[in-house]
């Protein structure tokens, strides 16, 4: 052992409990992130398709968004996605 350093052994029961606790925390964080993503998608769908709110595209979407609805073909970019909704409403 090097001078000035002390080592100690963690009992295996403590180690297992700690590992289980960390695993549970990771799972909860994943669930939380997954729930946030679901809420974002639900909000986008409700605002964009349900209410026709084009501002939601600026709020939630990346600048290079790619939307590919079968009836409208692929559209890239916020302005193109907004235009797609305008075309959809006009039909």
PDB file of N, CA, C and O in Angstrom, chain B, residues numbered from 101:
ATOM      1  N   UNK B 101       0.846  -1.185   0.000  1.00  0.00           N
ATOM      2  CA  UNK B 101       0.000   0.000   0.000  1.00  0.00           C
ATOM      3  C   UNK B 101       0.883   1.237   0.000  1.00  0.00           C
ATOM      4  O   UNK B 101       1.870   1.300   0.733  1.00  0.00           O
ATOM      5  N   UNK B 102       0.526   2.231  -0.831  1.00  0.00           N
ATOM      6  CA  UNK B 102       1.304   3.468  -0.894  1.00  0.00           C
ATOM      7  C   UNK B 102       1.078   4.286   0.361  1.00  0.00           C
ATOM      8  O   UNK B 102       0.003   4.255   0.960  1.00  0.00           O
ATOM      9  N   UNK B 103       2.103   5.013   0.744  1.00  0.00           N
ATOM     10  CA  UNK B 103       2.019   5.852   1.929  1.00  0.00           C
ATOM     11  C   UNK B 103       0.983   6.953   1.709  1.00  0.00           C
ATOM     12  O   UNK B 103       0.933   7.562   0.640  1.00  0.00           O
ATOM     13  N   UNK B 104       0.169   7.202   2.714  1.00  0.00           N
ATOM     14  CA  UNK B 104      -0.837   8.253   2.646  1.00  0.00           C
ATOM     15  C   UNK B 104      -2.175   7.799   2.069  1.00  0.00           C
ATOM     16  O   UNK B 104      -3.148   8.552   2.107  1.00  0.00           O
ATOM     17  N   UNK B 105      -2.237   6.602   1.546  1.00  0.00           N
ATOM     18  CA  UNK B 105      -3.505   6.093   1.005  1.00  0.00           C
ATOM     19  C   UNK B 105      -4.040   4.991   1.893  1.00  0.00           C
ATOM     20  O   UNK B 105      -3.300   4.138   2.383  1.00  0.00           O
ATOM     21  N   UNK B 106      -5.320   5.033   2.083  1.00  0.00           N
ATOM     22  CA  UNK B 106      -5.961   3.964   2.825  1.00  0.00           C
ATOM     23  C   UNK B 106      -6.987   3.326   1.915  1.00  0.00           C
ATOM     24  O   UNK B 106      -7.661   4.014   1.148  1.00  0.00           O
ATOM     25  N   UNK B 107      -7.104   2.051   1.996  1.00  0.00           N
ATOM     26  CA  UNK B 107      -8.122   1.346   1.221  1.00  0.00           C
ATOM     27  C   UNK B 107      -9.041   0.621   2.184  1.00  0.00           C
ATOM     28  O   UNK B 107      -8.657   0.285   3.304  1.00  0.00           O
ATOM     29  N   UNK B 108     -10.239   0.390   1.736  1.00  0.00           N
ATOM     30  CA  UNK B 108     -11.176  -0.375   2.546  1.00  0.00           C
ATOM     31  C   UNK B 108     -12.050  -1.201   1.621  1.00  0.00           C
ATOM     32  O   UNK B 108     -12.206  -0.883   0.442  1.00  0.00           O
ATOM     33  N   UNK B 109     -12.595  -2.226   2.149  1.00  0.00           N
ATOM     34  CA  UNK B 109     -13.436  -3.147   1.394  1.00  0.00           C
ATOM     35  C   UNK B 109     -14.899  -2.832   1.699  1.00  0.00           C
ATOM     36  O   UNK B 109     -15.290  -2.746   2.863  1.00  0.00           O
ATOM     37  N   UNK B 110     -15.694  -2.663   0.668  1.00  0.00           N
ATOM     38  CA  UNK B 110     -17.135  -2.450   0.852  1.00  0.00           C
ATOM     39  C   UNK B 110     -17.791  -3.819   0.966  1.00  0.00           C
ATOM     40  O   UNK B 110     -17.591  -4.676   0.105  1.00  0.00           O
ATOM     41  N   UNK B 111     -18.565  -4.030   2.012  1.00  0.00           N
ATOM     42  CA  UNK B 111     -19.258  -5.322   2.138  1.00  0.00           C
ATOM     43  C   UNK B 111     -20.128  -5.581   0.914  1.00  0.00           C
ATOM     44  O   UNK B 111     -20.724  -4.653   0.367  1.00  0.00           O
ATOM     45  N   UNK B 112     -20.202  -6.823   0.490  1.00  0.00           N
ATOM     46  CA  UNK B 112     -20.926  -7.161  -0.733  1.00  0.00           C
ATOM     47  C   UNK B 112     -22.405  -6.812  -0.645  1.00  0.00           C
ATOM     48  O   UNK B 112     -23.007  -6.459  -1.660  1.00  0.00           O
ATOM     49  N   UNK B 113     -23.011  -6.899   0.540  1.00  0.00           N
ATOM     50  CA  UNK B 113     -24.433  -6.552   0.651  1.00  0.00           C
ATOM     51  C   UNK B 113     -24.644  -5.063   0.395  1.00  0.00           C
ATOM     52  O   UNK B 113     -25.633  -4.677  -0.227  1.00  0.00           O
ATOM     53  N   UNK B 114     -23.723  -4.224   0.869  1.00  0.00           N
ATOM     54  CA  UNK B 114     -23.816  -2.781   0.625  1.00  0.00           C
ATOM     55  C   UNK B 114     -23.592  -2.503  -0.852  1.00  0.00           C
ATOM     56  O   UNK B 114     -24.300  -1.692  -1.450  1.00  0.00           O
ATOM     57  N   UNK B 115     -22.611  -3.172  -1.440  1.00  0.00           N
ATOM     58  CA  UNK B 115     -22.308  -2.989  -2.853  1.00  0.00           C
ATOM     59  C   UNK B 115     -23.505  -3.358  -3.722  1.00  0.00           C
ATOM     60  O   UNK B 115     -23.845  -2.624  -4.650  1.00  0.00           O
ATOM     61  N   UNK B 116     -24.144  -4.485  -3.430  1.00  0.00           N
ATOM     62  CA  UNK B 116     -25.320  -4.918  -4.210  1.00  0.00           C
ATOM     63  C   UNK B 116     -26.474  -3.933  -4.048  1.00  0.00           C
ATOM     64  O   UNK B 116     -27.158  -3.607  -5.018  1.00  0.00           O
ATOM     65  N   UNK B 117     -26.688  -3.462  -2.824  1.00  0.00           N
ATOM     66  CA  UNK B 117     -27.777  -2.509  -2.575  1.00  0.00           C
ATOM     67  C   UNK B 117     -27.523  -1.206  -3.321  1.00  0.00           C
ATOM     68  O   UNK B 117     -28.443  -0.622  -3.892  1.00  0.00           O
ATOM     69  N   UNK B 118     -26.265  -0.749  -3.315  1.00  0.00           N
ATOM     70  CA  UNK B 118     -25.908   0.473  -4.020  1.00  0.00           C
ATOM     71  C   UNK B 118     -26.126   0.307  -5.518  1.00  0.00           C
ATOM     72  O   UNK B 118     -26.690   1.189  -6.166  1.00  0.00           O
ATOM     73  N   UNK B 119     -25.686  -0.814  -6.067  1.00  0.00           N
ATOM     74  CA  UNK B 119     -25.862  -1.083  -7.496  1.00  0.00           C
ATOM     75  C   UNK B 119     -27.333  -1.114  -7.873  1.00  0.00           C
ATOM     76  O   UNK B 119     -27.725  -0.566  -8.903  1.00  0.00           O
ATOM     77  N   UNK B 120     -28.148  -1.752  -7.042  1.00  0.00           N
ATOM     78  CA  UNK B 120     -29.585  -1.826  -7.314  1.00  0.00           C
ATOM     79  C   UNK B 120     -30.204  -0.433  -7.269  1.00  0.00           C
ATOM     80  O   UNK B 120     -31.079  -0.110  -8.072  1.00  0.00           O
ATOM     81  N   UNK B 121     -29.748   0.388  -6.330  1.00  0.00           N
ATOM     82  CA  UNK B 121     -30.264   1.741  -6.203  1.00  0.00           C
ATOM     83  C   UNK B 121     -29.911   2.582  -7.431  1.00  0.00           C
ATOM     84  O   UNK B 121     -30.753   3.321  -7.942  1.00  0.00           O
ATOM     85  N   UNK B 122     -28.678   2.471  -7.899  1.00  0.00           N
ATOM     86  CA  UNK B 122     -28.245   3.193  -9.096  1.00  0.00           C
ATOM     87  C   UNK B 122     -29.039   2.727 -10.307  1.00  0.00           C
ATOM     88  O   UNK B 122     -29.459   3.549 -11.121  1.00  0.00           O
ATOM     89  N   UNK B 123     -29.251   1.426 -10.438  1.00  0.00           N
ATOM     90  CA  UNK B 123     -30.025   0.889 -11.567  1.00  0.00           C
ATOM     91  C   UNK B 123     -31.450   1.428 -11.549  1.00  0.00           C
ATOM     92  O   UNK B 123     -31.990   1.788 -12.595  1.00  0.00           O
ATOM     93  N   UNK B 124     -32.054   1.486 -10.383  1.00  0.00           N
ATOM     94  CA  UNK B 124     -33.423   1.996 -10.266  1.00  0.00           C
ATOM     95  C   UNK B 124     -33.477   3.472 -10.646  1.00  0.00           C
ATOM     96  O   UNK B 124     -34.415   3.909 -11.312  1.00  0.00           O
ATOM     97  N   UNK B 125     -32.467   4.244 -10.223  1.00  0.00           N
ATOM     98  CA  UNK B 125     -32.427   5.663 -10.568  1.00  0.00           C
ATOM     99  C   UNK B 125     -32.288   5.846 -12.074  1.00  0.00           C
ATOM    100  O   UNK B 125     -32.934   6.721 -12.651  1.00  0.00           O
ATOM    101  N   UNK B 126     -31.456   5.038 -12.716  1.00  0.00           N
ATOM    102  CA  UNK B 126     -31.281   5.130 -14.163  1.00  0.00           C
ATOM    103  C   UNK B 126     -32.577   4.816 -14.871  1.00  0.00           C
ATOM    104  O   UNK B 126     -32.943   5.503 -15.825  1.00  0.00           O
ATOM    105  N   UNK B 127     -33.282   3.783 -14.419  1.00  0.00           N
ATOM    106  CA  UNK B 127     -34.549   3.408 -15.032  1.00  0.00           C
ATOM    107  C   UNK B 127     -35.558   4.541 -14.896  1.00  0.00           C
ATOM    108  O   UNK B 127     -36.268   4.858 -15.851  1.00  0.00           O
ATOM    109  N   UNK B 128     -35.626   5.157 -13.709  1.00  0.00           N
ATOM    110  CA  UNK B 128     -36.563   6.259 -13.493  1.00  0.00           C
ATOM    111  C   UNK B 128     -36.227   7.451 -14.372  1.00  0.00           C
ATOM    112  O   UNK B 128     -37.134   8.115 -14.875  1.00  0.00           O
ATOM    113  N   UNK B 129     -34.940   7.739 -14.569  1.00  0.00           N
ATOM    114  CA  UNK B 129     -34.561   8.851 -15.430  1.00  0.00           C
ATOM    115  C   UNK B 129     -34.947   8.554 -16.871  1.00  0.00           C
ATOM    116  O   UNK B 129     -35.406   9.448 -17.583  1.00  0.00           O
ATOM    117  N   UNK B 130     -34.766   7.300 -17.317  1.00  0.00           N
ATOM    118  CA  UNK B 130     -35.174   6.932 -18.671  1.00  0.00           C
ATOM    119  C   UNK B 130     -36.676   7.079 -18.828  1.00  0.00           C
ATOM    120  O   UNK B 130     -37.145   7.616 -19.832  1.00  0.00           O
ATOM    121  N   UNK B 131     -37.427   6.614 -17.858  1.00  0.00           N
ATOM    122  CA  UNK B 131     -38.878   6.725 -17.911  1.00  0.00           C
ATOM    123  C   UNK B 131     -39.287   8.196 -17.959  1.00  0.00           C
ATOM    124  O   UNK B 131     -40.184   8.574 -18.713  1.00  0.00           O
ATOM    125  N   UNK B 132     -38.636   9.004 -17.166  1.00  0.00           N
ATOM    126  CA  UNK B 132     -38.966  10.417 -17.142  1.00  0.00           C
ATOM    127  C   UNK B 132     -38.696  11.045 -18.505  1.00  0.00           C
ATOM    128  O   UNK B 132     -39.523  11.801 -19.015  1.00  0.00           O
ATOM    129  N   UNK B 133     -37.551  10.739 -19.092  1.00  0.00           N
ATOM    130  CA  UNK B 133     -37.205  11.273 -20.417  1.00  0.00           C
ATOM    131  C   UNK B 133     -38.187  10.770 -21.459  1.00  0.00           C
ATOM    132  O   UNK B 133     -38.603  11.525 -22.338  1.00  0.00           O
ATOM    133  N   UNK B 134     -38.558   9.510 -21.369  1.00  0.00           N
ATOM    134  CA  UNK B 134     -39.513   8.930 -22.302  1.00  0.00           C
ATOM    135  C   UNK B 134     -40.880   9.605 -22.162  1.00  0.00           C
ATOM    136  O   UNK B 134     -41.536   9.887 -23.165  1.00  0.00           O
ATOM    137  N   UNK B 135     -41.304   9.860 -20.946  1.00  0.00           N
ATOM    138  CA  UNK B 135     -42.577  10.533 -20.723  1.00  0.00           C
ATOM    139  C   UNK B 135     -42.548  11.961 -21.262  1.00  0.00           C
ATOM    140  O   UNK B 135     -43.524  12.420 -21.854  1.00  0.00           O
ATOM    141  N   UNK B 136     -41.444  12.659 -21.063  1.00  0.00           N
ATOM    142  CA  UNK B 136     -41.311  14.015 -21.615  1.00  0.00           C
ATOM    143  C   UNK B 136     -41.445  13.985 -23.131  1.00  0.00           C
ATOM    144  O   UNK B 136     -42.142  14.816 -23.715  1.00  0.00           O
ATOM    145  N   UNK B 137     -40.782  13.035 -23.762  1.00  0.00           N
ATOM    146  CA  UNK B 137     -40.849  12.927 -25.228  1.00  0.00           C
ATOM    147  C   UNK B 137     -42.273  12.652 -25.696  1.00  0.00           C
ATOM    148  O   UNK B 137     -42.725  13.232 -26.682  1.00  0.00           O
ATOM    149  N   UNK B 138     -42.975  11.777 -24.999  1.00  0.00           N
ATOM    150  CA  UNK B 138     -44.369  11.478 -25.354  1.00  0.00           C
ATOM    151  C   UNK B 138     -45.233  12.727 -25.238  1.00  0.00           C
ATOM    152  O   UNK B 138     -46.090  12.976 -26.086  1.00  0.00           O
ATOM    153  N   UNK B 139     -45.010  13.509 -24.190  1.00  0.00           N
ATOM    154  CA  UNK B 139     -45.782  14.735 -23.999  1.00  0.00           C
ATOM    155  C   UNK B 139     -45.513  15.746 -25.105  1.00  0.00           C
ATOM    156  O   UNK B 139     -46.427  16.435 -25.559  1.00  0.00           O
ATOM    157  N   UNK B 140     -44.263  15.832 -25.534  1.00  0.00           N
ATOM    158  CA  UNK B 140     -43.902  16.759 -26.612  1.00  0.00           C
ATOM    159  C   UNK B 140     -44.586  16.342 -27.909  1.00  0.00           C
ATOM    160  O   UNK B 140     -45.145  17.181 -28.616  1.00  0.00           O
ATOM    161  N   UNK B 141     -44.545  15.057 -28.220  1.00  0.00           N
ATOM    162  CA  UNK B 141     -45.177  14.561 -29.453  1.00  0.00           C
ATOM    163  C   UNK B 141     -46.686  14.774 -29.393  1.00  0.00           C
ATOM    164  O   UNK B 141     -47.293  15.186 -30.382  1.00  0.00           O
ATOM    165  N   UNK B 142     -47.292  14.501 -28.250  1.00  0.00           N
ATOM    166  CA  UNK B 142     -48.743  14.693 -28.108  1.00  0.00           C
ATOM    167  C   UNK B 142     -49.112  16.161 -28.266  1.00  0.00           C
ATOM    168  O   UNK B 142     -50.106  16.495 -28.911  1.00  0.00           O
ATOM    169  N   UNK B 143     -48.311  17.025 -27.678  1.00  0.00           N
ATOM    170  CA  UNK B 143     -48.576  18.467 -27.789  1.00  0.00           C
ATOM    171  C   UNK B 143     -48.440  18.939 -29.227  1.00  0.00           C
ATOM    172  O   UNK B 143     -49.277  19.694 -29.723  1.00  0.00           O
ATOM    173  N   UNK B 144     -47.375  18.486 -29.901  1.00  0.00           N
ATOM    174  CA  UNK B 144     -47.173  18.861 -31.302  1.00  0.00           C
ATOM    175  C   UNK B 144     -48.369  18.415 -32.136  1.00  0.00           C
ATOM    176  O   UNK B 144     -48.908  19.202 -32.914  1.00  0.00           O
ATOM    177  N   UNK B 145     -48.784  17.172 -31.983  1.00  0.00           N
ATOM    178  CA  UNK B 145     -49.903  16.646 -32.770  1.00  0.00           C
ATOM    179  C   UNK B 145     -51.178  17.438 -32.517  1.00  0.00           C
ATOM    180  O   UNK B 145     -51.893  17.798 -33.452  1.00  0.00           O
ATOM    181  N   UNK B 146     -51.454  17.704 -31.257  1.00  0.00           N
ATOM    182  CA  UNK B 146     -52.675  18.450 -30.917  1.00  0.00           C
ATOM    183  C   UNK B 146     -52.639  19.866 -31.483  1.00  0.00           C
ATOM    184  O   UNK B 146     -53.614  20.326 -32.077  1.00  0.00           O
ATOM    185  N   UNK B 147     -51.518  20.552 -31.299  1.00  0.00           N
ATOM    186  CA  UNK B 147     -51.417  21.939 -31.746  1.00  0.00           C
ATOM    187  C   UNK B 147     -51.340  22.054 -33.271  1.00  0.00           C
ATOM    188  O   UNK B 147     -52.033  22.877 -33.869  1.00  0.00           O
ATOM    189  N   UNK B 148     -50.497  21.229 -33.897  1.00  0.00           N
ATOM    190  CA  UNK B 148     -50.284  21.329 -35.341  1.00  0.00           C
ATOM    191  C   UNK B 148     -51.480  20.809 -36.116  1.00  0.00           C
ATOM    192  O   UNK B 148     -52.078  21.537 -36.908  1.00  0.00           O
ATOM    193  N   UNK B 149     -51.830  19.548 -35.888  1.00  0.00           N
ATOM    194  CA  UNK B 149     -52.917  18.939 -36.663  1.00  0.00           C
ATOM    195  C   UNK B 149     -54.292  19.294 -36.111  1.00  0.00           C
ATOM    196  O   UNK B 149     -55.223  19.543 -36.878  1.00  0.00           O
ATOM    197  N   UNK B 150     -54.427  19.318 -34.782  1.00  0.00           N
ATOM    198  CA  UNK B 150     -55.734  19.570 -34.175  1.00  0.00           C
ATOM    199  C   UNK B 150     -56.181  21.016 -34.256  1.00  0.00           C
ATOM    200  O   UNK B 150     -57.341  21.297 -34.561  1.00  0.00           O
ATOM    201  N   UNK B 151     -55.263  21.935 -33.984  1.00  0.00           N
ATOM    202  CA  UNK B 151     -55.619  23.354 -33.928  1.00  0.00           C
ATOM    203  C   UNK B 151     -55.075  24.173 -35.092  1.00  0.00           C
ATOM    204  O   UNK B 151     -55.452  25.331 -35.275  1.00  0.00           O
ATOM    205  N   UNK B 152     -54.188  23.568 -35.879  1.00  0.00           N
ATOM    206  CA  UNK B 152     -53.595  24.303 -36.992  1.00  0.00           C
ATOM    207  C   UNK B 152     -52.652  25.402 -36.540  1.00  0.00           C
ATOM    208  O   UNK B 152     -52.460  26.390 -37.249  1.00  0.00           O
ATOM    209  N   UNK B 153     -52.069  25.240 -35.379  1.00  0.00           N
ATOM    210  CA  UNK B 153     -51.172  26.230 -34.798  1.00  0.00           C
ATOM    211  C   UNK B 153     -49.775  26.079 -35.392  1.00  0.00           C
ATOM    212  O   UNK B 153     -49.028  25.179 -35.009  1.00  0.00           O
ATOM    213  N   UNK B 154     -49.424  26.957 -36.324  1.00  0.00           N
ATOM    214  CA  UNK B 154     -48.125  26.889 -36.988  1.00  0.00           C
ATOM    215  C   UNK B 154     -46.976  27.326 -36.086  1.00  0.00           C
ATOM    216  O   UNK B 154     -45.829  26.955 -36.334  1.00  0.00           O
ATOM    217  N   UNK B 155     -47.257  28.098 -35.059  1.00  0.00           N
ATOM    218  CA  UNK B 155     -46.206  28.557 -34.148  1.00  0.00           C
ATOM    219  C   UNK B 155     -45.556  27.390 -33.404  1.00  0.00           C
ATOM    220  O   UNK B 155     -44.414  27.500 -32.960  1.00  0.00           O
ATOM    221  N   UNK B 156     -46.266  26.287 -33.267  1.00  0.00           N
ATOM    222  CA  UNK B 156     -45.722  25.123 -32.561  1.00  0.00           C
ATOM    223  C   UNK B 156     -44.518  24.553 -33.300  1.00  0.00           C
ATOM    224  O   UNK B 156     -43.629  23.972 -32.677  1.00  0.00           O
ATOM    225  N   UNK B 157     -44.481  24.710 -34.606  1.00  0.00           N
ATOM    226  CA  UNK B 157     -43.337  24.242 -35.393  1.00  0.00           C
ATOM    227  C   UNK B 157     -42.081  25.001 -34.964  1.00  0.00           C
ATOM    228  O   UNK B 157     -41.030  24.395 -34.752  1.00  0.00           O
ATOM    229  N   UNK B 158     -42.188  26.322 -34.837  1.00  0.00           N
ATOM    230  CA  UNK B 158     -41.035  27.122 -34.395  1.00  0.00           C
ATOM    231  C   UNK B 158     -40.629  26.781 -32.966  1.00  0.00           C
ATOM    232  O   UNK B 158     -39.445  26.792 -32.629  1.00  0.00           O
ATOM    233  N   UNK B 159     -41.605  26.484 -32.142  1.00  0.00           N
ATOM    234  CA  UNK B 159     -41.331  26.218 -30.734  1.00  0.00           C
ATOM    235  C   UNK B 159     -40.686  24.850 -30.501  1.00  0.00           C
ATOM    236  O   UNK B 159     -39.746  24.742 -29.713  1.00  0.00           O
ATOM    237  N   UNK B 160     -41.171  23.818 -31.168  1.00  0.00           N
ATOM    238  CA  UNK B 160     -40.746  22.464 -30.829  1.00  0.00           C
ATOM    239  C   UNK B 160     -39.829  21.778 -31.839  1.00  0.00           C
ATOM    240  O   UNK B 160     -39.171  20.796 -31.494  1.00  0.00           O
ATOM    241  N   UNK B 161     -39.771  22.258 -33.047  1.00  0.00           N
ATOM    242  CA  UNK B 161     -39.057  21.523 -34.097  1.00  0.00           C
ATOM    243  C   UNK B 161     -37.669  22.091 -34.367  1.00  0.00           C
ATOM    244  O   UNK B 161     -37.415  23.282 -34.193  1.00  0.00           O
ATOM    245  N   UNK B 162     -36.792  21.211 -34.792  1.00  0.00           N
ATOM    246  CA  UNK B 162     -35.448  21.615 -35.213  1.00  0.00           C
ATOM    247  C   UNK B 162     -35.561  22.362 -36.537  1.00  0.00           C
ATOM    248  O   UNK B 162     -36.525  22.180 -37.281  1.00  0.00           O
ATOM    249  N   UNK B 163     -34.582  23.194 -36.821  1.00  0.00           N
ATOM    250  CA  UNK B 163     -34.596  23.965 -38.068  1.00  0.00           C
ATOM    251  C   UNK B 163     -34.635  23.061 -39.300  1.00  0.00           C
ATOM    252  O   UNK B 163     -35.242  23.417 -40.311  1.00  0.00           O
ATOM    253  N   UNK B 164     -33.997  21.904 -39.221  1.00  0.00           N
ATOM    254  CA  UNK B 164     -33.934  20.997 -40.374  1.00  0.00           C
ATOM    255  C   UNK B 164     -34.927  19.838 -40.259  1.00  0.00           C
ATOM    256  O   UNK B 164     -34.662  18.737 -40.744  1.00  0.00           O
ATOM    257  N   UNK B 165     -36.065  20.089 -39.618  1.00  0.00           N
ATOM    258  CA  UNK B 165     -37.084  19.048 -39.459  1.00  0.00           C
ATOM    259  C   UNK B 165     -37.387  18.389 -40.802  1.00  0.00           C
ATOM    260  O   UNK B 165     -37.418  19.056 -41.837  1.00  0.00           O
ATOM    261  N   UNK B 166     -37.607  17.094 -40.778  1.00  0.00           N
ATOM    262  CA  UNK B 166     -38.030  16.353 -41.967  1.00  0.00           C
ATOM    263  C   UNK B 166     -39.385  15.744 -41.657  1.00  0.00           C
ATOM    264  O   UNK B 166     -39.511  14.907 -40.764  1.00  0.00           O
ATOM    265  N   UNK B 167     -40.383  16.162 -42.389  1.00  0.00           N
ATOM    266  CA  UNK B 167     -41.728  15.625 -42.256  1.00  0.00           C
ATOM    267  C   UNK B 167     -42.043  14.858 -43.529  1.00  0.00           C
ATOM    268  O   UNK B 167     -41.834  15.365 -44.632  1.00  0.00           O
ATOM    269  N   UNK B 168     -42.538  13.652 -43.382  1.00  0.00           N
ATOM    270  CA  UNK B 168     -42.787  12.818 -44.558  1.00  0.00           C
ATOM    271  C   UNK B 168     -44.138  12.135 -44.438  1.00  0.00           C
ATOM    272  O   UNK B 168     -44.221  10.948 -44.123  1.00  0.00           O
ATOM    273  N   UNK B 169     -45.195  12.895 -44.691  1.00  0.00           N
ATOM    274  CA  UNK B 169     -46.539  12.331 -44.704  1.00  0.00           C
ATOM    275  C   UNK B 169     -46.824  11.822 -46.107  1.00  0.00           C
ATOM    276  O   UNK B 169     -46.538  12.521 -47.079  1.00  0.00           O
ATOM    277  N   UNK B 170     -47.378  10.629 -46.239  1.00  0.00           N
ATOM    278  CA  UNK B 170     -47.562  10.012 -47.561  1.00  0.00           C
ATOM    279  C   UNK B 170     -48.299  10.885 -48.582  1.00  0.00           C
ATOM    280  O   UNK B 170     -47.933  10.897 -49.757  1.00  0.00           O
ATOM    281  N   UNK B 171     -49.314  11.603 -48.154  1.00  0.00           N
ATOM    282  CA  UNK B 171     -50.096  12.410 -49.097  1.00  0.00           C
ATOM    283  C   UNK B 171     -49.346  13.647 -49.580  1.00  0.00           C
ATOM    284  O   UNK B 171     -49.707  14.230 -50.601  1.00  0.00           O
ATOM    285  N   UNK B 172     -48.293  14.057 -48.846  1.00  0.00           N
ATOM    286  CA  UNK B 172     -47.622  15.314 -49.153  1.00  0.00           C
ATOM    287  C   UNK B 172     -46.160  15.152 -49.517  1.00  0.00           C
ATOM    288  O   UNK B 172     -45.523  16.107 -49.961  1.00  0.00           O
ATOM    289  N   UNK B 173     -45.627  13.975 -49.337  1.00  0.00           N
ATOM    290  CA  UNK B 173     -44.222  13.747 -49.639  1.00  0.00           C
ATOM    291  C   UNK B 173     -43.319  14.385 -48.598  1.00  0.00           C
ATOM    292  O   UNK B 173     -43.795  15.061 -47.686  1.00  0.00           O
ATOM    293  N   UNK B 174     -42.024  14.173 -48.731  1.00  0.00           N
ATOM    294  CA  UNK B 174     -41.093  14.704 -47.745  1.00  0.00           C
ATOM    295  C   UNK B 174     -40.982  16.229 -47.820  1.00  0.00           C
ATOM    296  O   UNK B 174     -40.932  16.818 -48.900  1.00  0.00           O
ATOM    297  N   UNK B 175     -40.946  16.833 -46.658  1.00  0.00           N
ATOM    298  CA  UNK B 175     -40.762  18.283 -46.532  1.00  0.00           C
ATOM    299  C   UNK B 175     -39.668  18.515 -45.503  1.00  0.00           C
ATOM    300  O   UNK B 175     -39.726  17.973 -44.400  1.00  0.00           O
ATOM    301  N   UNK B 176     -38.668  19.317 -45.857  1.00  0.00           N
ATOM    302  CA  UNK B 176     -37.572  19.606 -44.924  1.00  0.00           C
ATOM    303  C   UNK B 176     -37.540  21.093 -44.593  1.00  0.00           C
ATOM    304  O   UNK B 176     -37.599  21.952 -45.471  1.00  0.00           O
ATOM    305  N   UNK B 177     -37.445  21.361 -43.302  1.00  0.00           N
ATOM    306  CA  UNK B 177     -37.376  22.735 -42.817  1.00  0.00           C
ATOM    307  C   UNK B 177     -38.707  23.209 -42.254  1.00  0.00           C
ATOM    308  O   UNK B 177     -39.773  22.735 -42.649  1.00  0.00           O
ATOM    309  N   UNK B 178     -38.624  24.135 -41.342  1.00  0.00           N
ATOM    310  CA  UNK B 178     -39.834  24.629 -40.671  1.00  0.00           C
ATOM    311  C   UNK B 178     -40.827  25.251 -41.638  1.00  0.00           C
ATOM    312  O   UNK B 178     -42.027  24.988 -41.560  1.00  0.00           O
ATOM    313  N   UNK B 179     -40.331  26.071 -42.543  1.00  0.00           N
ATOM    314  CA  UNK B 179     -41.233  26.747 -43.481  1.00  0.00           C
ATOM    315  C   UNK B 179     -41.952  25.745 -44.385  1.00  0.00           C
ATOM    316  O   UNK B 179     -43.136  25.906 -44.679  1.00  0.00           O
ATOM    317  N   UNK B 180     -41.240  24.724 -44.818  1.00  0.00           N
ATOM    318  CA  UNK B 180     -41.835  23.703 -45.683  1.00  0.00           C
ATOM    319  C   UNK B 180     -42.919  22.916 -44.944  1.00  0.00           C
ATOM    320  O   UNK B 180     -43.942  22.561 -45.530  1.00  0.00           O
ATOM    321  N   UNK B 181     -42.692  22.647 -43.666  1.00  0.00           N
ATOM    322  CA  UNK B 181     -43.690  21.920 -42.865  1.00  0.00           C
ATOM    323  C   UNK B 181     -44.932  22.783 -42.673  1.00  0.00           C
ATOM    324  O   UNK B 181     -46.056  22.288 -42.755  1.00  0.00           O
ATOM    325  N   UNK B 182     -44.728  24.068 -42.418  1.00  0.00           N
ATOM    326  CA  UNK B 182     -45.869  24.977 -42.281  1.00  0.00           C
ATOM    327  C   UNK B 182     -46.652  25.069 -43.592  1.00  0.00           C
ATOM    328  O   UNK B 182     -47.883  25.094 -43.582  1.00  0.00           O
ATOM    329  N   UNK B 183     -45.951  25.119 -44.697  1.00  0.00           N
ATOM    330  CA  UNK B 183     -46.588  25.177 -46.011  1.00  0.00           C
ATOM    331  C   UNK B 183     -47.412  23.922 -46.265  1.00  0.00           C
ATOM    332  O   UNK B 183     -48.496  23.983 -46.844  1.00  0.00           O
ATOM    333  N   UNK B 184     -46.883  22.782 -45.824  1.00  0.00           N
ATOM    334  CA  UNK B 184     -47.605  21.523 -45.992  1.00  0.00           C
ATOM    335  C   UNK B 184     -48.965  21.585 -45.297  1.00  0.00           C
ATOM    336  O   UNK B 184     -49.963  21.131 -45.857  1.00  0.00           O
ATOM    337  N   UNK B 185     -49.015  22.140 -44.089  1.00  0.00           N
ATOM    338  CA  UNK B 185     -50.289  22.233 -43.382  1.00  0.00           C
ATOM    339  C   UNK B 185     -51.240  23.165 -44.112  1.00  0.00           C
ATOM    340  O   UNK B 185     -52.438  22.893 -44.187  1.00  0.00           O
ATOM    341  N   UNK B 186     -50.721  24.257 -44.650  1.00  0.00           N
ATOM    342  CA  UNK B 186     -51.567  25.195 -45.414  1.00  0.00           C
ATOM    343  C   UNK B 186     -52.148  24.488 -46.634  1.00  0.00           C
ATOM    344  O   UNK B 186     -53.326  24.656 -46.950  1.00  0.00           O
ATOM    345  N   UNK B 187     -51.326  23.699 -47.317  1.00  0.00           N
ATOM    346  CA  UNK B 187     -51.805  22.938 -48.483  1.00  0.00           C
ATOM    347  C   UNK B 187     -52.842  21.897 -48.071  1.00  0.00           C
ATOM    348  O   UNK B 187     -53.835  21.684 -48.767  1.00  0.00           O
ATOM    349  N   UNK B 188     -52.604  21.260 -46.943  1.00  0.00           N
ATOM    350  CA  UNK B 188     -53.532  20.242 -46.455  1.00  0.00           C
ATOM    351  C   UNK B 188     -54.897  20.851 -46.155  1.00  0.00           C
ATOM    352  O   UNK B 188     -55.928  20.266 -46.486  1.00  0.00           O
ATOM    353  N   UNK B 189     -54.902  22.017 -45.534  1.00  0.00           N
ATOM    354  CA  UNK B 189     -56.157  22.688 -45.209  1.00  0.00           C
ATOM    355  C   UNK B 189     -56.887  23.153 -46.467  1.00  0.00           C
ATOM    356  O   UNK B 189     -58.116  23.209 -46.483  1.00  0.00           O
ATOM    357  N   UNK B 190     -56.143  23.484 -47.514  1.00  0.00           N
ATOM    358  CA  UNK B 190     -56.745  23.986 -48.739  1.00  0.00           C
ATOM    359  C   UNK B 190     -57.458  22.901 -49.535  1.00  0.00           C
ATOM    360  O   UNK B 190     -58.315  23.196 -50.368  1.00  0.00           O
ATOM    361  N   UNK B 191     -57.108  21.660 -49.281  1.00  0.00           N
ATOM    362  CA  UNK B 191     -57.707  20.561 -50.057  1.00  0.00           C
ATOM    363  C   UNK B 191     -59.111  20.302 -49.657  1.00  0.00           C
ATOM    364  O   UNK B 191     -59.757  19.412 -50.211  1.00  0.00           O
TER     365      UNK B 191
END
